[in-house]
Amino acid sequence: MVHCEELDNLVAEISKLTGEFQGWEGELKMTPKSDPTYSAKSQALKQARGRLNEAHKNFKQHIADHGCR
């Protein structure tokens, strides 16, 4: 099997985005719903989830297109 640098980059991006998502998830869990920042943190969590889902989609698509796994 040939080493694929692009696949490595996609894995690194997923790892980074997973950490970001988990950070916002933890922040939101510790924030009372009555806190004025709750809405912004909730929105940031949704955006992080979207970026992570997109990265997973790109990873799967890369494997399908290039068969490098």
C-alpha positions, -999 to 999 in steps of 0.1 A, spaced: 0 0 0 13 35 -9 15 61 18 -10 89 11 -1 123 25 -35 138 17 -51 111 38 -28 119 67 -38 156 64 -75 146 65 -69 125 96 -51 154 113 -79 177 104 -105 153 119 -84 150 150 -82 188 154 -119 193 148 -128 165 172 -109 184 199 -126 216 190 -160 199 191 -153 183 224 -142 216 238 -174 234 228 -194 205 240 -178 207 275 -182 244 276 -219 242 268 -225 215 294 -209 237 321 -229 268 310 -263 274 325 -291 280 300 -298 313 317 -262 325 309 -261 352 282 -233 333 264 -252 300 262 -267 308 228 -234 317 213 -217 286 227 -246 265 214 -241 280 179 -203 274 181 -210 238 190 -233 234 160 -207 249 137 -180 227 151 -202 197 146 -208 207 110 -171 212 102 -163 178 118 -191 161 98 -177 177 66 -142 165 74 -155 129 79 -173 132 46 -142 144 29 -122 115 44 -147 89 32 -149 105 -2 -111 105 -5 -109 68 3 -137 60 -22 -120 81 -49 -84 70 -43 -87 37 -25 -57 46 -4 -66 30 29 
